[in-house]
Amino acid sequence: MSTTFLLTSLIVIVSPGTGVLYTLAAALTRGSRASIAAAFGCTLGIVPHMAAALLGLAAVLHASALAFAALKWCGVVYLLYMAWQALREQGALAVDSRIDARSARRVIVTGFLINILNPKLSIFFLAFLPQFIVTGEERPVLLMLELSFVFMAMTLVVFVLYGLFAAAVRDRIVTRPRVMRWLRRAFAGGFAALGAKLAFAER
């Protein structure tokens, strides 16, 4: 496995995006266990994009303006919904120190939906992974699967580290209502900004 692939993947993963923002928000509102659940959900949301790239569906998405627009606007609406929930202190981002099986599932599902509704991720896999498949490779599909799983593993580790760091300073934040209020506004603004960015995204 090439160093170029690992370095490029790391740069893509650590760059702030919807998954990172959601994991940090889950950590600060619900604690370390929720941040791990969020990281797992976001990582799980990569699987459909990986499958789409392997099956050639990403190429269809790239070629079809209607299919791309449909998935894109679903993602935009969901991100705006997340922004609204952050402001109202509801949903998976509600402040709560308890994280039972039901709430953990909710955090995971939210993280999964955040990533699965991002059409740029499918196109990323379509454009990114083939660059590391050399001409004449005997088992290109298996190699793409290997690279995809490495990318997912790196995503999980990085997101968990982000979440655990945020959870470590959680107690200093949730006990200060004014700070928490501004933090919620920041998260809401972040989700709204990412939704706007996705709305103007081209194929």
Secondary structure as UniProt FT lines:
FT   HELIX           3..14
FT   HELIX           18..30
FT   HELIX           32..44
FT   HELIX           46..55
FT   HELIX           57..63
FT   HELIX           65..88
FT   HELIX           91..93
FT   HELIX           101..116
FT   HELIX           119..128
FT   HELIX           129..132
FT   TURN            135..136
FT   HELIX           140..168
FT   HELIX           170..174
FT   HELIX           177..199
//
